Structures are given as C-alpha cells and as structure tokens.
C-alpha cells in the first residue's frame, strides 16, 4: 500500500477547495440522467472534473453525451448536493 499523500491541486486564490466532495445539482448546460443511466455509461465516457465558482471549488460528474459533447451531469434521482459556500 502506498502511504504517499494524495495529490490535491492548488485552489485558485481566495477559493476554498474540497476536491473530495462530488456535488450533484442542476445547472445551465448540464446533462440530466438517472443514476442507472450513469452507471451504464462506459467508464471511458464518464468521470469528474473540478468546477470553480466564486466562493468554492468542487467536483462534478461529467459525461460524453450524444453528439460527442462533454457535459457536467445532474443525476435527477440522486440526492442533491450543493457546493459548500466558503468565504476567504
């Protein structure tokens, strides 16, 4: 087992970072799908990315959807998890 600390990318100035939290919320341009649809996507078509908003940084699900676009994903049947708002 590797005891090396996990790499955590630096947060932009003044932004709190919790890279372990994967948020689930709707937004403009988000793909909407069920958890079952997400689970059935090939692993090479889905993942997470770091999303930054003015007062926090967090992870969101992303998927390659019909048409070949990479979009953030909102799971409509999963618990809604909003990014935590932190102030510097």
GUBALO-849966 format. One record per residue (C-alpha): residue number from 0; residue in one letter; chain; x, y, z. Coordinates in steps of 0.02 Angstrom, whole numbers. Layout:
N
   num   residu   chaine       px       py       pz
   NUM        a        A        X        Y        Z
...
//
This chain:
88
   num   residu   chaine       px       py       pz
     0        x        A        0        0        0
     1        x        A       64      172      -46
     2        x        A       66      292      102
     3        x        A      108      444       -3
     4        x        A      -14      587       22
     5        x        A     -145      611     -114
     6        x        A     -111      750     -236
     7        x        A     -229      897     -212
     8        x        A     -222     1032     -345
     9        x        A     -197     1207     -278
    10        x        A     -355     1310     -263
    11        x        A     -368     1475     -355
    12        x        A     -332     1624     -241
    13        x        A     -469     1653     -113
    14        x        A     -565     1493     -153
    15        x        A     -588     1351      -31
    16        x        A     -559     1180     -108
    17        x        A     -640     1017      -58
    18        x        A     -592      902     -201
    19        x        A     -666      751     -113
    20        x        A     -845      815     -124
    21        x        A     -937      768     -283
    22        x        A    -1085      885     -296
    23        x        A    -1249      848     -384
    24        x        A    -1353      998     -435
    25        x        A    -1440     1057     -594
    26        x        A    -1365     1196     -698
    27        x        A    -1367     1278     -868
    28        x        A    -1292     1158     -994
    29        x        A    -1295     1008     -878
    30        x        A    -1347      839     -948
    31        x        A    -1489      762     -847
    32        x        A    -1490      574     -820
    33        x        A    -1537      443     -691
    34        x        A    -1410      355     -582
    35        x        A    -1444      194     -681
    36        x        A    -1405      283     -845
    37        x        A    -1244      349     -767
    38        x        A    -1194      177     -706
    39        x        A    -1224      102     -880
    40        x        A    -1109      225     -967
    41        x        A     -940      151    -1015
    42        x        A     -803      210     -896
    43        x        A     -714      295    -1040
    44        x        A     -869      405    -1066
    45        x        A     -885      471     -887
    46        x        A     -783      548     -747
    47        x        A     -770      703     -638
    48        x        A     -693      873     -657
    49        x        A     -653     1017     -542
    50        x        A     -783     1155     -553
    51        x        A     -744     1328     -485
    52        x        A     -873     1456     -432
    53        x        A     -835     1622     -348
    54        x        A     -825     1553     -170
    55        x        A     -783     1368     -185
    56        x        A     -711     1231     -293
    57        x        A     -786     1057     -300
    58        x        A     -803      906     -413
    59        x        A     -950      871     -530
    60        x        A     -988      720     -637
    61        x        A     -956      737     -823
    62        x        A    -1003      627     -970
    63        x        A     -983      619    -1156
    64        x        A    -1163      628    -1218
    65        x        A    -1248      603    -1386
    66        x        A    -1163      713    -1514
    67        x        A     -993      694    -1431
    68        x        A    -1005      840    -1309
    69        x        A     -925      829    -1136
    70        x        A    -1052      900    -1013
    71        x        A    -1073      911     -825
    72        x        A    -1207      789     -764
    73        x        A    -1352      809     -643
    74        x        A    -1421      643     -579
    75        x        A    -1608      676     -567
    76        x        A    -1645      532     -447
    77        x        A    -1496      556     -330
    78        x        A    -1483      668     -179
    79        x        A    -1449      849     -221
    80        x        A    -1279      905     -157
    81        x        A    -1244     1091     -172
    82        x        A    -1066     1158     -170
    83        x        A    -1020     1223        2
    84        x        A    -1005     1412        3
    85        x        A     -848     1467       93
    86        x        A     -776     1639      109
    87        x        A     -591     1679      116
//
